[in-house]
Structure formats: structure tokens, C-alpha cells
């Protein structure tokens, strides 16, 4: 019967929730979601709409484990900000700051993704501009 404890342990490990800081960006009326993000390690990948200009509300939600460990001391759950052309600025206690600069205080590196902006991946090479297209 040693299979049962191994099976139970596997089930528990698979059901363990991911530990991540989540972020969501909403218009000032909290009617339209304009972006979101989630951390993985020290990276926070943020996806934003590119065609909105105006005031926003940014909500942060640490995982229960991060909250218990006080991983992000001083991080509030809600900030006012401005989204302009795919750039997000937060109104922090010491004045407006870009999201990347703001989160460096919490040892997070931000990667912004805005529709229409080129995506680069490690090891991916772009084709030269004069390269012929594949024809079938």
C-alpha cells in the first residue's frame, strides 16, 4: 500500500495554488478592465490596452502566502494612476511614478505588453527586412 501516500502527496502538490502578486488596471469608474498582470518570481508581466488615455485605478492582490510573509511591505491594495499610450503611471506617496520604477522598490522587474508592440523572446531572431517570404 505505499502507492496511496505517494498518490496523496502528488495530489496535494498539484493542488497547491501558485504564489503570485496579481495586478489589475481599471478605468476610474471601475467599469472597464484595461490591463492585468501577475508575478512569477521577481518578474511581473503586465498587459495593458494601448488605446486608452485617462485616469485609472490599479489594484494589487498578493497571494495569501505573500501576505502572511509580508513579502511586499508598504504595498497598498489600491492606487490611482494614469494610463497614456500604453504607459502606466501611479500616484505614489512621493509623487507620480512609472509602474516599473514604482515596483523596483518591491524588488520586482516589470515587463509591459501592449497590443501592437513587437514581442521578443530569448533566442528568437527576427528576419531581415529584405528576406523573401515563404511561398507555397
Secondary structure by P-SEA (a helix, b strand, c coil): caaaaaaaaaaaaaacccbbbbbbbbccccccccccccccccbbbbbbbcccbbbbbbbbbbcaaaaaaccccccccbbbbbbcccbbbbbccccccccccccccccbbbbbbccccccccccccccccccccccc
